[in-house]
């Protein structure tokens, strides 16, 4: 559907803001280098204040980068105003024009492009069908539910066939169930339209479900870039490991290294892991996902149960391994042995399911 | 920390210049504000400080040596102080009764509405006229009811009473907004701990609205010392600064002296304005930012409601009576002596005193000024709220500054600034004495009110709505016309009518600038009232009230019919 899928390239992009209270300048975004392939769905993910929305608004043209250059389809666009950029944005608050009906909202950008009446009608009808709003052309925006407004916002952006579609936390105003169905919908429409999309969110499960690639940002800096699986299974730092899903960090030391194997000493126990690039004597952190561990009578690390809580689909344990708190989620606990607070047991896991930092 | 070579700022600059319509608008706006607000004030400073001998204080020394000027300063401050306090207190009474007290009858609500409406529609000197007709030498109350034959309403008390009655509704509306924002649970908590109602009022309610009360006082104070029309008509020999300045230039032809006096008046209002705007206004809303969490339990205790409602009704009825007095003044054969109804004054207005021309001139000039004012104030609010550029602070400050400039000061500034062209070079000299300069004065006088309402309307609109239009490819101008303006349509329409009403009832600056080729209603009323021809003055004033009230009604109708619907505003 799109005229031309465009890629985006950010080269050494920085944005400086001034803190209104302390009057101190700080980097809202610092030296971001990103390449977004044409046709891919890329998510900027991070906690609030990490610079993800600022990055998106720089791509849209609402903010000007203080350093670096942004390329859209190979063209440097730093000096272009938002109305001259081949991007279309879906806003967090939808930002529908409240004095227009659905048809006029969607047709707004087309009219500016001086298309003929018939052509506009055709395009609007087609796009409203794609987002599942056919026949609602004459409704006013306040007669729509939140999800429907969201679809209009999406249709309004899509109909312009932009080189890149930008999403600024588009689902944050919807309730949890609708959020899940809308994100699937957005992904379907993006793939059907074959359009490049950059999506901002702070919701990690949303990011995982929807993206080809995730860019994790922290305090204005790009922390890690990769596919959802790469980011989940191979986080490059504790921030990423902790932000994506839950993670236990077990600190230890590599005591012996041979071949692709290494032996770590953690809280007095020895654990053999197979990971390249570990040198002897180095401090290591073992990242253990709560669902990758079990509690059992035998295992790698002795522990003491301090919390045991039935959650329905899983039993939630907090155990102490030495001085380290480890969280374990034991799924489908119906026919399993339940450990109670005060019991001593072992944390058991397959080292293949862990990751060493 | 600037980034590489200030790249961000440079890019913002390039994006800014890429929008020629906006750049042109801003340039034109700056030129307009400079030429018609800053320049006339600057020329007053030049006039009063620079003589042939260079920069001196000679003019000020000369003016200060005049006893009438010194007396005028004390007179003005005395009146301003009293009127400020009285208006704030009466305003508080009305606001408190409306927000806290369960009113016994529907009629009370109606009275309150009328009172809050009056200052919008009434020409400035109507109350002075009726004051004289009710309580003067030939006043109905004084002469026929109380049989006092030598009562004088002219002077200090006349001005103070009339101004208080004119300005207290403004305080009432300001304070009503503040009281409504007080969370009832604060007061309930105090009651619950055993405080009496009076104690709650004194220890909870009053401290919360104290900055607001101060704000109301200062706003009235400024209005009072800037007021020209009332002291002119009811002042008698009691001169205030505004009238003294007027007499200095129209009577004594002392232009430098008048300039220096105008600078003095401007200085007082400016200081007050700055205190009010930057200190009290922020403070009065800061303490009461929250919304009331739920409805207030209204006071039903008869020992409280009865005296308070009685007092309010009495005042409201008194004010309304004074307004009603004006049309009757135009219908009685000879006020105070012969109470037969007649249409002779209306006939005279049109037959002998070119009434039709007066209404046409006033009407046409105001009609030209009001759409320009409304559009200009919406553009200024749009730029101030939604855009960032270097000259923004200048535009905002100057258009707000116009609020602090008394009409008389502006009038003198225009005389000095334009009668011989800009900086006495002859440039734009053709403007002086034309209808155009009157229209410009109308615009400048109404701009601050319109801008203020535009700014508060625009602040309610989510920034991303305009951004989305911009993002879809619309330029600034297109966004303004298709998104911004439709969304603040109500504010625009009411700005239109407010500008019209303010213009058609304006007098202070206009009276100094009008030339015989234009007959303006307000100037006519002033002239006839001064001559003691109250019948004619009342006839003019009656028709003026009808026009202004009619336009306000029309506006309400139009807003109801075409205005933004409630549902859209709530989004």
Interface residues (C-beta under 8 A of the other chain):
Chain A: X14 X15 X16 X25 X26 X60 X61 X62 X63 X64 X65 X66 X67 X78 X79 X80 X81 X82 X83 X84 X87 X88 X89 X91 X92 X93 X95 X96 X97 X98 X99 X108 X109 X112 X113 X140 X141 X142 X153 X156 X157 X160
Chain B: X1 X2 X3 X4 X6 X7 X8 X9 X11 X12 X14 X15 X18 X19 X462 X464 X465 X467 X468 X469 X470 X471 X472 X473 X474 X475 X478 X482 X483 X486 X487 X564 X567 X568 X570 X571
